[in-house]
């Protein structure tokens, strides 16, 4: 997992004017500027917090990323809760 790349993406989406709008329009174009693997890109684009957390993303950075991407707190870890984890 490209922890540094994921953390930078999370920070930049939150703090760089216009980047979130660009991400919404073309996530692949934005993510191509970060050292992310294909599975990481899919997880970010799919707002898959369970997968990102399981692979070591910092929980605070992950929370910020999900909130910026429009995922409500109660919806972040639904798979883990449903499986009793």
C-alpha angles and dihedrals in degrees: 000000000000096000094171092049093048092048092049091049091050092049094044095048089054099043110025112089112238096006095105090052090050089048091051090051097044117002094179092055091053095042091050087074091062129069096248129146121234092255090051091051090050091049093050094044090047092046088235102169092168093060094044092049093046090054094053109268112157107261093226093050089044092051091050091048093050093047091050089050091053101256112144117231093245091054098051101088104022096133093052092049093045090054093049093249 
